[in-house]
Amino acid sequence: MMRLLVEEEYGFKYWQWEVDAQWNEITDLLDEKINRSFWYSSDLPSQFPDGEWTELEWEDYRELLFGEEFDAWCHLHTHEDSKYALREQMEIHDE
């Protein structure tokens, strides 16, 4: 089970996505949705139906982001500026 923190730029929402998948399966799915099709929806979780999505308030998202209880992070927008990484590959800076 992987736990991802997701920033959704279109809806300016924050999510926790728990999904039973390997990182390469998740990145393949993200690549397909972001780079090969226009995935915008008012309901982001419907675009990725596997797993459990929980919407987070900014403060809760930020607290999780600076903790170690997640496996990966995603910023989802258009193919030009969407990005994702495993937690250990990230450099997180407190503002």
N, C-alpha and C positions, 0 to 999 in steps of 0.2 A: 504494500500500500504506500503510495506516495502522497505527500501533502504539499500542494503548491499554493503560493500566494500570488494572486493575480490582480494587476491593475488594469481596469478596463477604461481606456481613454474615451471611447464613444459615449458611454453612460456615466463617466466619471464616478465609477463604483469600484469597490475593493471586495475581493472574494478570497475565500479559502476553498480550494478544490482538492478533495480527497478521492483518489482514483487507484484502482488495482491495476497498475500497468507499469511497465519498465520505462525508463527515461527515453530510450530510443523510440518506443512506440508513441510516447507523448510528443516528442519533437517531430516525428513523422506526421502526426495528426495536426500539430500546430502549423507546420510548413504547408500542409495541404490547404488548411483553412485560410491562412494569412496570405500565402504567395500565389496560390492557384485559383482561388475563388474569393469573391467579395463576401465576407462572412458577417458583415454588420447586421445586427439584430437588436431589437430593444430588449431581448432576453438572451444574454450571452450564454447562460447554461444550456439553453436548448441547442446551441451549436455544438456542444460537447456533451452528449447525453450520458456518457458513462460516469460513474462516480457520484459523489455528493458535493453539491455546491452550497456554500453558506456565505451570504452577503455580510460584510464586515463594516463597521463604522471606522472612520479614519484613525481614531485613537487606538482601536483594537488592532487594526492592520499594522500600524506603526510599531506597536508593542511586539507583535509577532515578528515583524521584519527585523527587529534588533535582537531577537532571541535566537534560539537554535532549534526550535520545534517545527521546522519546515524543511523540505527537501529541495525545493526549486522555486524560482520566481519568474513571473512572466509580466511583460507590459504588452498589452494587446491593443493595436490600433490598425494602421495600414501596413502594407508590406514594406514601406520605406522606413518606418520607425518602430515596428514591433521587435521585441527581443525577449530572450529567455535564457536562463542559466541555472545550473545546479548551485545550491547555496555555497558550497565550498569554492566555487569559481567566482563568487561575487566579491566586490569591494563595497561595503556599506559604510556610508559616512553620516554621522548624526549632524543635522542642520543646526 
